[in-house]
Amino acid sequence: MPGTTLARVLDALEEIAPLELAADWDNVGLLLDPRGRRHRIERILLTIDLTDDVVAEARFTRSDLVVAYHPAIFQPLRRLGVGDGKQRALLGSVAAGFALYSPHTALDAAPGGIADWLADGVLGGDEPAGREPCGDGEFGRVVELPRPIPFARFVQRIKQHLGRRQLQVARAPTSKSVRSAAVAAGAGGSIVRGESVDVILTGEMSHHDVLAALANGTSVVLAGHTNTERGYLKILRKRLRSALGDDVDIAISKSDRDPIAIV
């Protein structure tokens, strides 16, 4: 019989992103379990967000498990109704009968996780002169390059790594080259705040955090919240395939996308 048990898939996910690494405020792990941990998993769908379109895709592809990076259940729910988008997606998930799992900040912090993947983009294939965790919970990384590179080259590296044609850049007046960078996925301003580096790379930051960084001589590069996360799904698929073998079909959602477009 093809496939494997949900319990085995959970073990593989826990190996990749141990849940004890998640932030105290986060809600990670198995969020929906409609058929029990002995249920066989033949198809897994990877996504950043659980939306109506992703639920429809999971239903169409007959996925048994959806791994959504962002927790679809975050705060306590007092009621469930189709009038709310998030609640409607959850109700659709239950109706479709698939399990739902979120690694979120555990995957940020884990060795070989999203923070390290972003650091790899900064390095562009070079060996680091230094790499240290940063932020409360070590959800980001501070990277020291082996040699300074021009700021424009740094930006081009990030575009290539994230597959983005455009980035938001706030360049400090004194910035000519980059030797060190702090990186964090998503809304990483609080994680990298105050780091003494040449550049901060994250998805989004508040206006005032950007101004504070510039005042300290630190440039800021913003890629968009989910654009600092979505590219890692290819890595997650590869790691899950290595752990689970060929009996489980693992796909990346085609309907999951950045909700913000540049026009």
ABEGO torsion letter per residue (X at the ends): XBEBBAAAAAAAAAAABBAAABBAABBBEBABBAAEAABBBABBBBBABBBAAAAAAAAAAGBABBBBABBABABBBABBBAABAAAAAAAAAAAAGBBBBBAEAAAAABBGBAAAAAAAAAAGGBBBABBBBBEBGGABBBBBBABBBBAAAAAAAAAAAAGBABBBBBBBAABABBABBBBBBEBAAAAABGBBBABBBBABBBAAAAAAAAAAGBBBBBAEAAAAAAAAAAAAAAAAAAAAEAABBBBBBAABBBABBBX
